[in-house]
Amino acid sequence: MKNQKLSERNTADLKKSEKSIKTITGILLGMLLVLFMLSLYITFTKGFTALLIIPITLMPIVILNFNTINEIKKELKSRIEN
Protein backbone atom coordinates (compact mmCIF):
# COMPACT_ATOMS: atom_id res chain seq x y z
CA MET A 1 0.00 0.00 0.00
CA LYS A 2 1.38 3.35 -1.00
CA ASN A 3 1.64 5.88 1.82
CA GLN A 4 -0.13 9.12 1.01
CA LYS A 5 -0.55 12.26 3.03
CA LEU A 6 -3.85 12.39 4.84
CA SER A 7 -4.78 15.59 3.03
CA GLU A 8 -4.44 13.81 -0.33
CA ARG A 9 -6.82 10.96 0.56
CA ASN A 10 -10.58 11.18 0.13
CA THR A 11 -12.98 11.24 3.07
CA ALA A 12 -14.41 7.77 2.51
CA ASP A 13 -10.93 6.27 2.46
CA LEU A 14 -10.01 8.09 5.67
CA LYS A 15 -13.14 6.82 7.43
CA LYS A 16 -12.43 3.28 6.24
CA SER A 17 -8.82 3.52 7.44
CA GLU A 18 -9.89 4.92 10.80
CA LYS A 19 -12.37 2.10 11.33
CA SER A 20 -9.90 -0.63 10.39
CA ILE A 21 -7.08 0.85 12.49
CA LYS A 22 -9.43 1.14 15.49
CA THR A 23 -10.48 -2.49 15.12
CA ILE A 24 -6.96 -3.81 14.68
CA THR A 25 -5.62 -1.70 17.55
CA GLY A 26 -8.41 -2.86 19.85
CA ILE A 27 -7.71 -6.50 19.06
CA LEU A 28 -3.96 -5.99 19.51
CA LEU A 29 -4.46 -4.17 22.81
CA GLY A 30 -6.76 -6.92 24.08
CA MET A 31 -4.34 -9.66 23.12
CA LEU A 32 -1.40 -7.82 24.68
CA LEU A 33 -3.37 -7.34 27.88
CA VAL A 34 -4.23 -11.05 28.04
CA LEU A 35 -0.63 -12.00 27.27
CA PHE A 36 0.63 -9.62 29.95
CA MET A 37 -1.77 -11.00 32.56
CA LEU A 38 -0.91 -14.61 31.70
CA SER A 39 2.82 -13.93 31.77
CA LEU A 40 2.45 -12.20 35.15
CA TYR A 41 0.62 -15.26 36.44
CA ILE A 42 3.35 -17.57 35.12
CA THR A 43 6.01 -15.29 36.62
CA PHE A 44 4.42 -15.43 40.07
CA THR A 45 3.78 -19.18 39.98
CA LYS A 46 6.89 -20.56 38.24
CA GLY A 47 9.38 -17.70 38.22
CA PHE A 48 10.52 -15.17 35.64
CA THR A 49 9.76 -15.88 32.02
CA ALA A 50 10.89 -13.97 28.95
CA LEU A 51 7.28 -14.00 27.78
CA LEU A 52 6.69 -10.98 30.03
CA ILE A 53 8.87 -8.82 27.74
CA ILE A 54 6.75 -9.31 24.60
CA PRO A 55 3.67 -7.22 25.55
CA ILE A 56 5.89 -4.45 26.89
CA THR A 57 7.94 -4.26 23.69
CA LEU A 58 4.84 -4.29 21.46
CA MET A 59 3.12 -1.38 23.23
CA PRO A 60 4.75 1.26 20.96
CA ILE A 61 2.75 -0.20 18.05
CA VAL A 62 -0.47 0.48 19.96
CA ILE A 63 0.70 4.02 20.78
CA LEU A 64 1.58 4.70 17.12
CA ASN A 65 -1.83 3.41 16.03
CA PHE A 66 -3.60 5.71 18.52
CA ASN A 67 -1.56 8.64 17.16
CA THR A 68 -2.55 7.72 13.61
CA ILE A 69 -6.23 7.54 14.62
CA ASN A 70 -5.98 10.99 16.20
CA GLU A 71 -4.36 12.41 13.05
CA ILE A 72 -7.14 10.95 10.91
CA LYS A 73 -9.78 12.42 13.24
CA LYS A 74 -8.14 15.87 13.01
CA GLU A 75 -8.10 15.67 9.22
CA LEU A 76 -11.76 14.61 9.08
CA LYS A 77 -12.72 17.39 11.50
CA SER A 78 -10.87 19.98 9.42
CA ARG A 79 -12.78 18.83 6.33
CA ILE A 80 -16.11 19.18 8.12
CA GLU A 81 -15.26 22.71 9.29
CA ASN A 82 -14.28 23.85 5.80
C-alpha positions, 0 to 999 in steps of 0.5 A: 500500500502506497503511503499518502498524506492524509490531506491527499486521501478522500474522506471515505478512504479516511473513514475506512482507514480509521475504522480498520485501524481502530479495530486492529488496535483494539484487538492488539491491545486486548491480546497484549493485555491477556498476554501480559496477565498470563505472563504475570501469572506464570512469573508469580507461579513458576518464576521469571519468564521472557514472555513478560517482555513481549507485551511491553515491547509491542506497546509502541505499536499500539501508541503509534496506532492511537496517534494515527487515529488521532491524526485521521480524526483531526483531518476529518474534522478539518474537512467538516469545518471547511 
